Amino acid sequence: MKIRIAGVLLLLTGMTVANAQQPINLIPQPVDVQPQRGTFTLTKTATIGYDQPKAQAAADMMAQKLNAPTGFGLRPKAGTKASIQFDLNETPNPKLGKEGYTLDASSKGVTITANEPAGLFYGMQSLLQLLPKEIESKTPAQSSWTIPAVRITDYPRFGWRGIMLDVSRHFFPKDDVKRYIDELARLKFNTFHWHLTDDQGWRIEIKSLPKLTEVGAWRVQRAGHFGNRLDPKPGEAASYGGFYTQNDIKEIIKYAQDRNVTIVPEIDVPGHSMAALAAYPELSCTKTPVSVDPGTAFSEWYGNGTFKMLVENTLNPSDEKVYEFLDKVFTEVAALFPNQYIHVGGDECYKGYWAQDPGCQALMKQLNIRHVEDLQGYFMNRVEKILKAKGKKLLGWDEILEGGISPEATVMSWRGIKGGIEAAHLGHDVVMTPTTFAYLDYQQGDNDPPIYATLRTKKSYSFEPVPDGVDAKYILGGQANLWTEQIPTLRYAEYMTYPRGWALADVYWSPKETKNWDKFVPRMEAHFDRADIAQVNYSRAVYDAIVRTSMKNGKLTLTLESEVPNLDIYYSIDDTMPDAFSTKYSQPVELPDGPITLRVITYRAGKPIGHLIVLSRDALQKRAGR
Ligand code: ACM
């Protein structure tokens, strides 16, 4: 009896140890994960196989990923009995769809099956995440190369899982774009929205309109915060910028296709067009020569969504030359990109110059339009006709709803989710990418350089892309947007993308029912360790205290919280540096009057873990009631 109990205990302890050594920390969280007894260890005698030619690409990529850190020199072979086996289902498994897969790992080996190569690619990504973190190393590393036995069945919740990169506000060279796409593909994102044009640079070669890149891709070199940078000086050389040749673009499209990523190009019109107008000023209403904007204060924002452009950055909707220009642009864009969608922007278009323009006034009369805003509808419908003639579908920011657009147009909801709700009710397909959950340019905590707003990882994680009362069939999926006004390098683009990009990978892939922030945190932390080895940058703002204030009975009241559970929060208001011997936060605190400064720091298990957050009374006062 005793012996049997001891045996059972040993077994249980053994299992706990095995699990404790190697917990399963996948991002995104798969649909179903069934841990099994045992482990599989990859050695140099391992084999990689594929059952048919269409499965070879996944096997080849697997070998490439494994060989760099292990140094094993594995070479895939056609066949069915390898220790890492990639098989395509003869009869499709309807549950898996186009992108799903099963992964079966036992002590004997690993089999990944799918209906399509995309599923094998995703099974491969899950297998890589099951391996120890050293697998992320680009150079030979030491590890056990052991994975826990497990059965996984997995497929995405949404077909559209996107990330947008703005390459206009800062130019990202070809190899940076590839690296960014590779990182996204590993998180099972399948759509790369490429914001190629804006006021600060035109980045795509259009052979029939060479000045777009000769002039429009270059601006004067400037430092300082976007929106406050110094104006170009007369005669100053435009030395900052760059663009992608059509060959570069073909190369990137192929690179993305190999990773199951579709590219959606965006040509942002009729607003956000100053770079195009720097090249062809005759396309504006005033026809005034302009420079590519280096991030000056050319716009005024009034806080309620209204704004004014002090420099004209819109195309003239009443000029036929504009549509001839757009036809040339979209002819070349449509020929380059195989994707059915072309994003035509439509956001933040200032109509003030249209209102003053005799041509626009005459057009309004002719169309029997009373509001200048409705000219945007006319413009977008013309653009949609151009795209249709080239076999493409129009996609635009939610402003395209304002002037009226055909029901076939797809709407990207960015000003919250209300545009998406309205669009879905009108029968449009919708991609959800609201500022409130999905804007990766927003700061992640109080220690980040300030920009428009703050968006914490926990908030991104809490996003539900299908609003109540909306038919889910209209919600194609969701996206995260990385605007780069304040992001000059890929390294910083990574910092802003992760961990929020991991949170949104879960939101767009994983079943709603599996969502649980407390369970996401250890997965996120495991990915911090992996990112360190992969040399991918990320923010640690999740460890910083969340500082809130409110006015209660005329007193400023402080509430502190941690985003990651089980942190200890210490603070001071006496101009001392806080540590684990300072006041420990436990409940809301009434702050004394006077010019105090709050300093807050978080600890975990006796060690400081978050940044020191310093806020003046003014800053605390400002956030009261927010
Ligand atoms: C946008 O953020 N202007 C779409």
Residues whose N, C-alpha, C, O or C-beta is under 5 A from the ligand:
A	BS01	ACM	D347 W397 W414
